[in-house]
């Protein structure tokens, strides 16, 4: 896992180069909505891209996670299916339903049954490098592939390529400082329940952080956003007191937070710190939202790795998931 996290910028760079050989041109006027489907480490890239393109893509994007697809899927739907292994049963089921709806399908995968289906039915596909047992550590390939898919279908511009190059340079230059900060934060999270709060725009990033804490550090975490949590969850900051005392609030910030959301976060700081510990502030760095996402992904991946070390646990295996898949395989 350490090597995989260290290789994040090389992965981004390779993913950009792979995109140069993609031919997915579709008439943009024929596409009226977008579905991106995927699970777990393969699917979180869909949430990130949905957030990154919010307000920039002129048609609706819907992220689905499961066996079913929305009723509105039609021949005017761009349907992107993400499964690193190619064998994710929920995503394969969704692809077959998308085919029945005659949607424009693009598969993003390293191989498996999904690649077989794509070749058999002449579907468009983007093939990423195979060989990893940790789809969550292939996020760079999955994210860039999704951005490539939107670019080659005339739905976004080419700015993401330059922004990714800028991020690679920035992260490589600041690698030591990023790891040092991550290690300090991980020490504060040991034995605590991380509660991650942020502006709604960063929700996908917060979920990615939560997922990495779950899978790498084998530790529970919680996520909610401003302003939504001000309408419900904030009232729950009373009981159980023992849990609140063992909680650690983390604020994620970016330059793209709504100013009113940031004011709410500062007002609530006093509420949280009275019941728990001093808040950990994590501020994104980078010139664009995409660059800031890359920074947060890399920093929080390192936090989850160092937290695994604090917990004296190997970050790579996901035994509970493997058990579940094995049990499901027995059921026809």
C-alpha positions as CSV (number, residue, x, y, z in Angstrom):
1,X,0.0,0.0,0.0
2,X,2.9,2.3,0.8
3,X,4.3,1.8,-2.7
4,X,0.9,2.4,-4.3
5,X,0.3,5.7,-2.5
6,X,3.9,6.8,-3.3
7,X,3.1,6.1,-7.0
8,X,0.0,8.3,-7.2
9,X,1.6,11.0,-9.4
10,X,3.2,8.4,-11.7
11,X,-0.3,6.9,-12.0
12,X,-1.8,10.2,-12.9
13,X,0.9,10.8,-15.5
14,X,0.5,7.4,-17.1
15,X,-3.3,7.8,-17.1
16,X,-2.9,11.1,-19.1
17,X,-0.7,9.3,-21.6
18,X,-3.2,6.5,-22.0
19,X,-5.9,9.0,-22.9
20,X,-4.0,10.1,-26.0
21,X,-4.9,6.9,-27.7
22,X,-8.6,6.9,-26.8
23,X,-11.2,7.2,-29.6
24,X,-14.7,7.7,-28.0
25,X,-16.1,10.5,-30.1
26,X,-19.9,10.8,-29.8
27,X,-22.1,13.7,-31.0
28,X,-22.6,15.8,-27.8
29,X,-26.0,16.9,-29.0
30,X,-27.3,13.3,-28.9
31,X,-26.5,12.9,-25.2
32,X,-29.2,14.3,-22.8
33,X,-28.1,12.8,-19.5
34,X,-25.2,10.9,-17.9
35,X,-25.1,7.9,-15.7
36,X,-21.9,6.8,-14.0
37,X,-22.1,3.5,-12.1
38,X,-19.6,1.7,-9.9
39,X,-18.9,0.4,-6.5
40,X,-16.4,0.9,-3.8
41,X,-12.9,1.9,-4.8
42,X,-13.9,1.8,-8.5
43,X,-17.0,3.9,-7.9
44,X,-15.7,6.7,-5.8
45,X,-14.1,8.3,-8.8
46,X,-17.6,8.8,-10.2
47,X,-18.6,10.8,-7.1
48,X,-15.4,12.9,-7.4
49,X,-15.9,13.6,-11.1
50,X,-19.6,14.4,-10.5
51,X,-18.5,17.0,-7.9
52,X,-15.6,18.4,-10.1
53,X,-17.9,18.9,-13.1
54,X,-20.8,20.4,-11.1
55,X,-21.9,23.6,-12.9
56,X,-19.7,22.8,-15.9
57,X,-21.5,20.0,-17.7
58,X,-24.8,21.2,-19.3
59,X,-26.7,18.0,-18.7
60,X,-27.5,16.0,-15.6
61,X,-25.0,13.6,-14.1
62,X,-26.4,10.8,-11.9
63,X,-24.1,8.4,-9.9
64,X,-25.6,5.0,-9.1
65,X,-24.2,2.3,-6.9
66,X,-26.1,-0.9,-7.1
67,X,-27.7,-3.5,-9.4
68,X,-30.4,-1.2,-10.7
69,X,-30.5,1.9,-13.0
70,X,-32.9,4.8,-13.3
71,X,-36.0,4.5,-15.4
72,X,-35.0,7.5,-17.5
73,X,-32.0,5.7,-19.1
74,X,-32.5,5.8,-22.8
75,X,-30.6,5.9,-26.2
76,X,-29.8,9.5,-25.2
77,X,-27.9,8.5,-22.1
78,X,-24.2,8.4,-21.8
79,X,-23.7,5.3,-19.5
80,X,-20.2,5.0,-18.0
81,X,-19.6,1.8,-16.0
82,X,-16.6,1.6,-13.7
83,X,-15.1,-1.6,-12.4
84,X,-11.4,-1.9,-11.9
85,X,-11.5,-5.7,-11.7
86,X,-14.3,-6.0,-14.3
87,X,-16.0,-8.6,-12.2
88,X,-18.1,-6.4,-9.8
89,X,-21.5,-8.1,-9.9
90,X,-23.6,-5.0,-9.2
91,X,-21.9,-3.0,-12.0
92,X,-22.1,-5.9,-14.5
93,X,-25.9,-6.1,-13.7
94,X,-26.3,-2.4,-14.3
95,X,-24.4,-2.6,-17.6
96,X,-26.7,-5.3,-18.9
97,X,-29.7,-3.2,-18.0
98,X,-28.1,-0.2,-19.7
99,X,-27.7,-2.3,-22.8
100,X,-31.4,-3.2,-22.8
101,X,-32.1,0.5,-22.7
102,X,-29.8,1.0,-25.7
103,X,-27.7,3.6,-23.8
104,X,-24.3,4.8,-25.1
105,X,-22.1,2.7,-22.9
106,X,-18.4,3.2,-22.0
107,X,-16.8,0.6,-19.8
108,X,-13.8,1.6,-17.6
109,X,-12.0,-1.5,-16.5
110,X,-8.7,-3.4,-16.4
111,X,-10.3,-6.6,-17.7
112,X,-12.5,-9.4,-16.3
113,X,-16.1,-10.0,-17.4
114,X,-16.7,-6.4,-18.2
115,X,-14.0,-6.3,-20.8
116,X,-15.4,-9.5,-22.3
117,X,-18.9,-8.0,-22.5
118,X,-17.6,-4.8,-24.0
119,X,-15.7,-6.7,-26.8
120,X,-18.6,-9.1,-27.4
121,X,-21.2,-6.4,-27.8
122,X,-18.9,-3.8,-29.4
123,X,-19.2,-1.4,-26.6
124,X,-16.7,1.5,-26.1
125,X,-14.2,0.8,-23.4
126,X,-11.2,2.3,-21.7
127,X,-8.8,-0.3,-20.4
128,X,-6.6,0.6,-17.5
129,X,-3.5,-1.3,-16.3
130,X,-4.4,-4.5,-14.4
131,X,-2.6,-6.4,-11.7
132,X,-3.6,-4.6,-8.5
133,X,-5.6,-6.3,-5.7
134,X,-6.6,-2.8,-4.3
135,X,-9.0,-1.0,-6.6
136,X,-9.0,1.9,-4.2
137,X,-5.3,2.5,-5.0
138,X,-6.1,2.9,-8.7
139,X,-8.2,6.0,-8.3
140,X,-5.9,8.0,-10.5
141,X,-6.6,5.7,-13.4
142,X,-10.3,5.6,-12.8
143,X,-10.7,9.4,-12.3
144,X,-8.7,10.4,-15.4
145,X,-10.5,7.7,-17.5
146,X,-13.8,9.3,-16.5
147,X,-12.6,12.7,-17.4
148,X,-11.3,11.4,-20.7
149,X,-14.7,9.9,-21.4
150,X,-16.4,13.2,-20.8
151,X,-13.8,15.0,-22.9
152,X,-14.0,12.7,-25.9
153,X,-17.8,12.9,-25.9
154,X,-17.5,16.7,-26.1
155,X,-19.0,17.4,-22.6
156,X,-15.9,19.0,-20.9
157,X,-12.9,20.9,-22.2
158,X,-9.2,19.9,-22.0
159,X,-8.3,22.0,-19.0
160,X,-8.2,18.9,-16.7
161,X,-5.1,17.7,-18.5
162,X,-3.0,20.8,-17.7
163,X,-4.4,20.9,-14.2
164,X,-3.4,17.3,-13.7
165,X,0.1,18.1,-14.9
166,X,0.3,21.0,-12.5
167,X,-0.9,18.8,-9.6
168,X,1.8,16.2,-10.4
169,X,4.5,18.8,-10.2
170,X,3.1,20.3,-7.0
171,X,2.7,17.0,-5.2
172,X,6.1,15.7,-6.2
173,X,7.7,18.9,-4.9
174,X,5.8,18.8,-1.6
175,X,5.9,15.0,-1.0
176,X,7.9,15.1,2.2
177,X,5.8,17.9,3.8
178,X,2.6,16.0,2.9
179,X,3.8,12.8,4.5
180,X,4.9,14.7,7.6
181,X,1.5,16.4,8.0
182,X,-0.3,13.1,7.4
183,X,1.7,11.3,10.1
184,X,1.0,14.0,12.7
185,X,-2.8,13.8,11.9
186,X,-2.8,10.0,12.0
187,X,-1.4,10.1,15.6
188,X,-4.3,12.3,16.6
189,X,-6.8,9.9,15.1
190,X,-5.6,6.8,16.9
191,X,-8.3,5.5,19.2
192,X,-10.8,8.2,18.0
193,X,-13.9,8.2,15.8
194,X,-13.0,10.6,13.0
195,X,-15.9,12.8,12.1
196,X,-15.3,14.6,8.8
197,X,-17.1,17.8,8.0
198,X,-16.9,20.0,4.9
199,X,-18.8,22.1,2.5
200,X,-21.2,20.2,0.2
201,X,-18.9,20.7,-2.7
202,X,-16.2,18.5,-1.0
203,X,-18.6,15.7,0.0
204,X,-17.2,13.2,-2.4
205,X,-13.7,14.0,-1.2
206,X,-14.8,13.5,2.5
207,X,-16.4,10.1,1.5
208,X,-13.1,9.0,-0.2
209,X,-11.3,9.9,3.0
210,X,-13.8,8.0,5.1
211,X,-13.5,4.9,2.8
212,X,-9.7,5.0,3.1
213,X,-9.8,5.1,6.8
214,X,-12.3,2.2,6.7
215,X,-10.2,0.0,4.3
216,X,-6.6,0.9,5.1
217,X,-6.8,1.6,8.9
218,X,-9.7,-0.8,9.5
219,X,-11.4,2.0,11.5
220,X,-14.8,3.5,11.5
221,X,-15.4,7.2,10.4
222,X,-18.3,9.4,9.8
223,X,-19.1,12.1,7.2
224,X,-21.6,14.9,6.9
225,X,-21.6,18.3,5.1
226,X,-22.5,21.9,5.7
227,X,-25.1,23.3,5.6
228,X,-27.1,20.1,5.7
229,X,-25.8,19.0,9.1
230,X,-27.0,22.3,10.6
231,X,-30.6,21.1,10.0
232,X,-30.3,17.8,11.9
233,X,-27.0,16.3,13.0
234,X,-25.9,19.3,15.0
235,X,-28.7,18.7,17.5
236,X,-27.2,15.2,18.1
237,X,-24.0,16.6,19.6
238,X,-25.2,15.9,23.1
239,X,-25.2,12.1,23.6
240,X,-23.6,9.7,24.1
241,X,-21.0,11.8,25.9
242,X,-18.5,9.0,26.0
243,X,-18.6,8.7,22.2
244,X,-18.3,12.4,21.7
245,X,-15.3,12.6,24.0
246,X,-13.6,9.9,21.9
247,X,-14.5,11.7,18.6
248,X,-12.1,13.8,16.5
249,X,-13.7,16.3,14.2
250,X,-11.8,17.1,10.9
251,X,-12.7,20.1,8.8
252,X,-11.8,19.9,5.1
253,X,-11.5,23.2,3.3
254,X,-11.1,24.4,-0.3
255,X,-11.1,27.7,-2.1
256,X,-14.4,26.7,-3.6
257,X,-16.4,26.5,-0.3
258,X,-19.4,28.7,-0.1
259,X,-18.7,31.6,2.2
260,X,-21.8,31.0,4.2
261,X,-20.9,27.4,4.7
262,X,-17.5,28.5,6.1
263,X,-19.2,30.9,8.5
264,X,-21.4,28.0,9.7
265,X,-18.4,25.9,10.2
266,X,-16.7,28.5,12.4
267,X,-19.8,29.0,14.5
268,X,-20.1,25.3,15.0
269,X,-16.4,25.0,16.0
270,X,-17.2,26.0,19.5
271,X,-20.1,23.5,19.8
272,X,-17.9,20.6,18.7
273,X,-14.8,21.5,20.7
274,X,-16.8,21.8,23.9
275,X,-17.9,18.2,23.6
276,X,-14.8,16.7,21.9
277,X,-11.2,17.6,21.0
278,X,-9.7,20.6,19.1
279,X,-10.7,20.4,15.5
280,X,-8.1,19.3,12.9
281,X,-8.2,21.7,9.9
282,X,-7.1,20.3,6.5
283,X,-6.8,23.0,3.9
284,X,-6.6,22.0,0.2
285,X,-3.7,23.4,-1.8
286,X,-3.6,24.0,-5.6
287,X,-4.7,26.5,-8.2
288,X,-7.9,24.8,-9.3
289,X,-10.6,22.6,-7.7
290,X,-9.2,19.6,-9.5
291,X,-5.7,20.3,-8.3
292,X,-7.0,20.7,-4.8
293,X,-8.8,17.4,-5.0
294,X,-5.6,15.7,-6.0
295,X,-3.8,17.2,-3.0
296,X,-6.6,16.1,-0.6
297,X,-6.6,12.6,-2.1
298,X,-2.9,12.2,-1.7
299,X,-2.8,13.7,1.8
300,X,-5.7,11.7,3.1
301,X,-4.4,8.5,1.6
302,X,-1.2,9.0,3.5
303,X,-3.2,9.7,6.7
304,X,-5.1,6.4,6.3
305,X,-1.7,4.6,5.8
306,X,-0.1,6.1,8.8
307,X,-3.3,5.4,10.9
308,X,-3.0,1.8,9.8
309,X,0.5,1.8,11.3
310,X,-0.8,3.4,14.5
311,X,-3.4,0.6,14.7
312,X,-0.6,-2.0,14.0
313,X,-2.6,-3.4,11.1
314,X,-1.7,-4.2,7.5
315,X,-3.5,-1.7,5.3
316,X,-3.7,-3.9,2.2
317,X,-6.0,-6.8,3.0
318,X,-9.8,-6.3,3.2
319,X,-10.8,-9.6,4.8
320,X,-14.4,-8.6,5.6
321,X,-15.0,-7.8,1.9
322,X,-13.3,-11.0,0.8
323,X,-15.5,-13.0,3.2
324,X,-18.6,-11.4,1.9
325,X,-17.7,-12.0,-1.7
326,X,-16.9,-15.7,-1.0
327,X,-20.3,-16.2,0.8
328,X,-22.2,-14.5,-2.1
329,X,-20.4,-16.7,-4.6
330,X,-22.0,-19.7,-2.9
331,X,-25.5,-18.3,-3.6
332,X,-26.7,-18.7,-7.2
